[in-house]
Amino acid sequence: MELQVHAGGLERLSLPNDRTTVYYHQGPLLAPANKPDLEDYEEWASFATEVTKAGVPGGVMPGKTAIAAGRFGEGRVLAISPHPERTAGLDNVIPAAVRWAAAKDVTESDPIVFQIGDLPVVISAPHGGTMKLPGVVPRTGEGLESGPAGFRVVRDGGTEELAMEVSRQLAVRMNGKPSFVISRIHRRYVDFNRPANIAVEAPSAQVVYDQYHQTLSESVRKIRSRHACGLLIDIHGQGTSASTVYRGTSNGLTVSGMQSMFSEESFHGPNSLSGLLKKQGWTMHPDPLDGKEQSGFTGGYIVRTYGSHRADGIDAIQLEFGADYRKAAVRERVAKQLADSVAEYFEHRAIVPATGGTQLLRTIEVKP
C-alpha cells in the first residue's frame, strides 16, 4: 500500500519521502468526527492506492486519512492505520510517534526546546539555560574530576538565546527548518555535554538528559537518511577571550566525513566554515585554520558522540563563543553571519535541495 505523506509525517515521523510504501492489514479509514467539542485533527498521511478484491467497489481508499494527529485535553493523540513497524526501513516511525505523543507544546516551563527539521543542519546548545529542574537538587560532583572534560556547573550565558536566533536565521537563509536541541535548564542540574555518569545525579534529570540526546540522535539519523551530508554545530561560551571563537573538532576527527568527501580544504580552507566566519570579521582560533585547536576547547561529548568519525554520525563542530559574540546587542547580527556562513558552506560544496532531501551535484573544493 502506498501513502501520500504530508508535512507532519515527514517532519515528525521521519518518513523517508512524500510517497511511501507501507504494510497494510485491514486498518481503518480515518475521517473527521465533526463534533464541536473535538479539535480537528491534522492529516499526516493519506492513502494513495487501495486494496481491491473481487466484488468490492474501488475508489474508496485513495485520499482517505491514513495517519491523523490531534489533541485531546492536555495530551496528544496519534492514529496510524497501516503498519510501519512491519515494514522494512520504517522501524523508526513508531519510536518517533511515541516521542511526539509523549511530548507537549513548548511552554516557558519546558526544560528543552527542540525541533527535528528538514535541513541538513543541527544546532545544539546545552549550557545556556537558567531554569531549575523541579524536585532536583544541584549536582555536587562528589568523587568526580573537574576540568574541561570533567565535572563543571558554569553556565554559558547567552548561548540559549543565540542558538534560537541562529535557528531562526537558518530557516530564512536556507528556506527550510533546521533541527535544534536547546537546553533551558541550568548546568548545575544536568550537563548534556558529558557522559551520563558525570551529567546527572537524579533520576528525573536522567529523563531530561535522555530526551536531549534522543532528539539529537533522531535529528542526525534523519539527516543521514535524506541528505548527502550534514553539519551539527554545538554552541558554547568561554571566558578565555571575549573577542575569539574557538573551533573544536578534536583536531579534525569529528569532521572526518567532510575531509573524505571533499578535501582537507573543506575543513581549514578559505571556504571552510571557519574560513567563511573569518571573512565575516570573526576572530577564529586556530589561526592559521589548519593549526592545533586550543586545549580545553577541542570539542566535547556531543561532537565526539555525533561526529562523522562514527559510522552513524555527521560532521560536528563545537564553537566556543567569547562574550563579545553573545551580548544581546549583537546577537542578531552574529546569528545572521553564522547562518549565512553555514548556507555558503553548503553552496560551495554544490549541495542543493532535491526531492525529499539534498543531493551532491559536484565537488568544487580544489587544493592549491
Secondary structure as GFF3:
##gff-version 3
##sequence-region A 1 368
A	DSSP	beta_strand	2	5	.	.	.	ID=ss1
A	DSSP	alpha_helix	7	12	.	.	.	ID=ss2
A	DSSP	beta_strand	19	21	.	.	.	ID=ss3
A	DSSP	beta_strand	42	47	.	.	.	ID=ss4
A	DSSP	beta_strand	65	72	.	.	.	ID=ss5
A	DSSP	beta_strand	75	80	.	.	.	ID=ss6
A	DSSP	three_ten_helix	84	86	.	.	.	ID=ss7
A	DSSP	alpha_helix	93	102	.	.	.	ID=ss8
A	DSSP	beta_strand	112	115	.	.	.	ID=ss9
A	DSSP	beta_strand	121	125	.	.	.	ID=ss10
A	DSSP	alpha_helix	159	173	.	.	.	ID=ss11
A	DSSP	beta_strand	179	183	.	.	.	ID=ss12
A	DSSP	alpha_helix	196	199	.	.	.	ID=ss13
A	DSSP	alpha_helix	203	226	.	.	.	ID=ss14
A	DSSP	beta_strand	231	237	.	.	.	ID=ss15
A	DSSP	beta_strand	244	248	.	.	.	ID=ss16
A	DSSP	three_ten_helix	253	255	.	.	.	ID=ss17
A	DSSP	alpha_helix	256	261	.	.	.	ID=ss18
A	DSSP	alpha_helix	265	268	.	.	.	ID=ss19
A	DSSP	alpha_helix	273	279	.	.	.	ID=ss20
A	DSSP	beta_strand	283	285	.	.	.	ID=ss21
A	DSSP	alpha_helix	301	306	.	.	.	ID=ss22
A	DSSP	beta_strand	315	321	.	.	.	ID=ss23
A	DSSP	alpha_helix	323	326	.	.	.	ID=ss24
A	DSSP	alpha_helix	331	348	.	.	.	ID=ss25
A	DSSP	beta_strand	351	354	.	.	.	ID=ss26
A	DSSP	beta_strand	357	360	.	.	.	ID=ss27
###
